[in-house]
Amino acid sequence: MLVLTRRIGESIIIGQNIKVMVTDIQGNQVRLGIEAPTEIPVHRGEIYERIKEQNLKAAQAAQGAEDVLTKLGKKK
């Protein structure tokens, strides 16, 4: 992990097209501004984890439905 120190108004660049800027610091909270192409999703970490869990559940449900359909098809 790369750890950097930045002040308000300073930024880091990720790749060629993602910019992360420190916009404000209040106590132990840091406000970040993120510029990224619209095709690159940007999520808070806890939201990203929820999305992954929901996608996993959906995939498991789809697999379960596929298994049921396969079993029904074999009973013909």
Backbone as a chain_set.jsonl record, in Angstrom:
{"seq": "MLVLTRRIGESIIIGQNIKVMVTDIQGNQVRLGIEAPTEIPVHRGEIYERIKEQNLKAAQAAQGAEDVLTKLGKKK", "coords": {"N": [[0.838, -1.174, 0.0], [0.533, 2.15, -0.857], [1.251, 5.016, 0.926], [0.457, 8.326, 1.321], [1.058, 11.781, 2.119], [-1.027, 14.52, 2.039], [-2.162, 17.863, 1.532], [-4.895, 20.222, 1.907], [-6.293, 20.907, -1.202], [-4.259, 19.683, -2.578], [-3.42, 16.891, -4.699], [-3.641, 13.486, -5.95], [-2.733, 11.427, -8.692], [-4.112, 8.749, -10.402], [-3.221, 6.283, -12.559], [-3.818, 7.45, -15.854], [-6.081, 8.955, -15.857], [-7.538, 9.385, -13.485], [-8.18, 11.41, -10.799], [-7.587, 12.304, -7.496], [-8.444, 14.485, -5.022], [-7.728, 16.331, -2.086], [-10.19, 18.021, -0.493], [-11.142, 19.115, 1.852], [-10.524, 19.193, 5.374], [-11.636, 18.203, 8.457], [-11.28, 17.916, 11.726], [-11.03, 14.54, 12.395], [-11.847, 13.781, 9.914], [-11.615, 13.525, 6.413], [-12.269, 15.128, 3.426], [-12.71, 14.13, 0.169], [-12.289, 14.796, -3.28], [-13.126, 13.319, -6.337], [-12.145, 12.773, -9.577], [-13.038, 11.02, -12.323], [-13.358, 8.98, -15.266], [-16.683, 8.475, -16.551], [-17.279, 5.817, -17.027], [-15.913, 4.388, -15.164], [-16.638, 3.001, -12.169], [-17.098, 4.568, -8.99], [-17.011, 4.055, -5.642], [-17.78, 4.258, -2.125], [-15.922, 2.368, 0.271], [-17.471, 0.669, 2.041], [-19.912, 0.574, 0.724], [-19.21, -0.603, -1.681], [-18.518, -3.164, -0.743], [-21.06, -4.091, 0.043], [-22.332, -4.155, -2.443], [-20.826, -6.16, -3.697], [-21.552, -8.356, -2.074], [-24.323, -8.512, -2.604], [-24.265, -9.056, -5.34], [-23.05, -11.57, -5.29], [-25.003, -13.063, -3.899], [-27.101, -12.847, -5.75], [-25.982, -14.188, -7.926], [-25.74, -16.749, -6.845], [-28.446, -17.351, -6.419], [-29.342, -17.34, -9.051], [-27.894, -19.474, -10.044], [-29.005, -21.515, -8.526], [-31.647, -21.464, -9.501], [-31.138, -22.185, -12.126], [-30.184, -24.789, -11.739], [-32.53, -26.031, -10.81], [-34.163, -25.798, -13.071], [-32.678, -27.322, -14.85], [-32.886, -29.874, -13.67], [-35.662, -30.245, -13.907], [-35.867, -30.337, -16.66], [-34.582, -32.759, -17.198], [-36.37, -34.628, -16.297], [-38.202, -35.18, -18.235]], "CA": [[0.0, 0.0, 0.0], [1.226, 3.43, -0.904], [0.694, 5.99, 1.869], [0.912, 9.668, 0.969], [0.566, 12.909, 2.892], [-1.526, 15.567, 1.159], [-2.828, 18.985, 2.186], [-6.073, 20.687, 1.18], [-5.971, 21.408, -2.541], [-3.288, 18.8, -3.237], [-4.08, 15.725, -5.287], [-2.844, 12.382, -6.493], [-3.237, 10.967, -9.986], [-4.066, 7.293, -10.538], [-3.23, 6.031, -13.999], [-3.769, 8.685, -16.63], [-7.341, 9.68, -15.915], [-8.236, 9.45, -12.205], [-7.568, 12.403, -9.92], [-8.152, 12.352, -6.157], [-7.981, 15.733, -4.409], [-8.186, 16.637, -0.733], [-10.935, 19.274, -0.581], [-11.394, 19.664, 3.175], [-10.162, 18.369, 6.53], [-12.288, 18.682, 9.682], [-11.008, 16.935, 12.781], [-10.462, 13.301, 11.874], [-12.48, 13.472, 8.639], [-11.009, 14.104, 5.219], [-13.198, 15.142, 2.292], [-11.976, 13.919, -1.072], [-12.954, 14.958, -4.566], [-12.604, 12.315, -7.266], [-12.448, 12.95, -10.991], [-12.776, 9.775, -13.042], [-14.277, 8.791, -16.393], [-17.98, 7.965, -16.11], [-17.337, 4.358, -17.148], [-15.229, 3.802, -14.009], [-17.452, 3.221, -10.972], [-16.405, 5.031, -7.791], [-17.876, 3.773, -4.494], [-17.161, 4.16, -0.804], [-15.554, 0.98, 0.531], [-18.55, -0.123, 2.631], [-20.937, 0.392, -0.309], [-18.645, -1.582, -2.609], [-18.65, -4.483, -0.127], [-22.482, -4.475, -0.054], [-22.597, -4.488, -3.847], [-20.234, -7.483, -3.937], [-22.387, -9.359, -1.395], [-25.574, -8.637, -3.344], [-23.958, -9.738, -6.599], [-22.81, -12.976, -4.969], [-26.311, -13.662, -3.605], [-27.845, -12.931, -7.005], [-25.37, -15.253, -8.724], [-26.104, -18.024, -6.224], [-29.863, -17.571, -6.696], [-29.456, -17.674, -10.47], [-27.377, -20.834, -10.2], [-30.03, -22.398, -7.952], [-32.756, -21.53, -10.459], [-30.655, -22.959, -13.275], [-30.158, -26.183, -11.314], [-33.915, -26.513, -10.774], [-34.609, -25.932, -14.451], [-31.966, -28.464, -15.432], [-33.516, -31.083, -13.117], [-36.987, -30.361, -14.531], [-35.653, -30.738, -18.055], [-34.146, -34.162, -17.23], [-37.474, -35.497, -15.9], [-39.098, -35.402, -19.401]], "C": [[0.884, 1.238, 0.0], [0.526, 4.393, 0.047], [1.314, 7.345, 1.562], [0.354, 10.695, 1.944], [0.18, 14.007, 1.907], [-2.181, 16.648, 2.012], [-4.052, 19.373, 1.364], [-5.626, 21.31, -0.143], [-4.959, 20.564, -3.283], [-3.997, 17.534, -3.701], [-3.08, 14.62, -5.58], [-3.509, 11.972, -7.802], [-3.048, 9.46, -10.035], [-4.209, 6.98, -12.02], [-3.118, 7.354, -14.73], [-5.026, 9.529, -16.488], [-8.155, 9.684, -14.616], [-7.462, 10.396, -11.29], [-8.32, 12.398, -8.598], [-7.558, 13.566, -5.459], [-8.548, 15.86, -2.997], [-8.879, 17.991, -0.81], [-11.169, 19.917, 0.782], [-10.931, 18.675, 4.237], [-10.827, 19.008, 7.744], [-12.101, 17.617, 10.752], [-10.365, 15.694, 12.198], [-11.138, 12.864, 10.574], [-11.794, 14.23, 7.509], [-12.038, 14.029, 4.105], [-12.363, 15.076, 1.024], [-12.864, 14.216, -2.267], [-12.311, 14.001, -5.549], [-13.083, 12.638, -8.671], [-12.049, 11.667, -11.698], [-13.734, 9.691, -14.226], [-15.572, 8.143, -15.903], [-18.073, 6.447, -16.191], [-16.604, 3.637, -16.008], [-16.072, 4.068, -12.766], [-16.582, 3.634, -9.783], [-17.382, 4.867, -6.627], [-17.087, 3.922, -3.203], [-16.926, 2.681, -0.533], [-16.697, 0.144, 1.058], [-19.686, -0.364, 1.635], [-20.471, -0.657, -1.314], [-18.775, -3.005, -2.048], [-20.092, -4.973, -0.192], [-22.84, -4.883, -1.475], [-22.048, -5.875, -4.155], [-21.083, -8.577, -3.31], [-23.687, -9.586, -2.157], [-25.357, -9.353, -4.672], [-23.727, -11.221, -6.373], [-24.129, -13.692, -4.695], [-27.124, -13.844, -4.877], [-27.294, -14.049, -7.885], [-25.735, -16.623, -8.165], [-27.573, -18.352, -6.49], [-30.067, -17.975, -8.15], [-28.966, -19.099, -10.72], [-28.389, -21.84, -9.66], [-31.206, -22.558, -8.892], [-32.358, -22.353, -11.675], [-30.619, -24.445, -12.941], [-31.552, -26.791, -11.301], [-34.425, -26.73, -12.183], [-33.944, -27.119, -15.144], [-32.585, -29.768, -14.957], [-34.895, -31.301, -13.737], [-36.868, -30.837, -15.963], [-35.279, -32.195, -18.188], [-35.287, -35.115, -16.918], [-38.395, -35.797, -17.07], [-39.053, -36.808, -19.883]], "O": [[1.847, 1.344, 0.759], [-0.691, 4.559, -0.036], [2.536, 7.495, 1.545], [-0.71, 10.489, 2.526], [0.973, 14.378, 1.041], [-2.695, 16.365, 3.094], [-4.221, 18.898, 0.241], [-4.706, 22.127, -0.187], [-4.808, 20.708, -4.497], [-5.039, 17.157, -3.165], [-1.866, 14.793, -5.473], [-4.713, 12.156, -7.982], [-1.965, 8.95, -9.747], [-5.192, 7.362, -12.656], [-2.417, 8.265, -14.29], [-5.059, 10.676, -16.932], [-9.354, 9.961, -14.651], [-6.27, 10.218, -11.04], [-9.548, 12.479, -8.577], [-6.341, 13.68, -5.314], [-9.709, 15.533, -2.753], [-8.252, 18.995, -1.149], [-11.373, 21.128, 0.867], [-10.945, 17.464, 4.018], [-10.622, 20.187, 8.033], [-12.7, 16.544, 10.683], [-9.299, 15.762, 11.587], [-11.017, 11.706, 10.173], [-11.445, 15.403, 7.636], [-12.619, 12.969, 3.868], [-11.433, 15.859, 0.831], [-14.058, 13.917, -2.254], [-11.086, 13.881, -5.593], [-14.283, 12.759, -8.918], [-10.884, 11.27, -11.681], [-14.815, 10.278, -14.185], [-15.56, 7.358, -14.956], [-18.881, 5.848, -15.48], [-16.671, 2.412, -15.904], [-16.213, 5.217, -12.346], [-15.48, 3.12, -9.594], [-18.456, 5.468, -6.626], [-15.871, 3.734, -3.186], [-17.651, 1.832, -1.052], [-16.898, -0.978, 0.594], [-20.351, -1.398, 1.697], [-21.256, -1.501, -1.745], [-19.102, -3.938, -2.782], [-20.327, -6.153, -0.456], [-23.572, -5.851, -1.682], [-22.721, -6.68, -4.8], [-21.316, -9.614, -3.932], [-24.108, -10.729, -2.338], [-26.184, -10.169, -5.079], [-24.161, -12.045, -7.178], [-24.356, -14.794, -5.193], [-27.765, -14.879, -5.064], [-28.059, -14.777, -8.517], [-26.008, -17.553, -8.924], [-27.909, -19.505, -6.758], [-30.876, -18.855, -8.445], [-29.554, -19.836, -11.511], [-28.607, -22.892, -10.261], [-31.714, -23.666, -9.068], [-33.161, -23.13, -12.193], [-30.986, -25.275, -13.774], [-31.742, -27.93, -11.729], [-35.058, -27.749, -12.461], [-34.576, -27.828, -15.927], [-32.79, -30.679, -15.758], [-35.253, -32.434, -14.058], [-37.671, -31.646, -16.427], [-35.618, -32.824, -19.191], [-35.195, -36.3, -17.237], [-39.307, -36.609, -16.917], [-39.74, -37.153, -20.844]]}, "num_chains": 1, "name": "protein.A"}
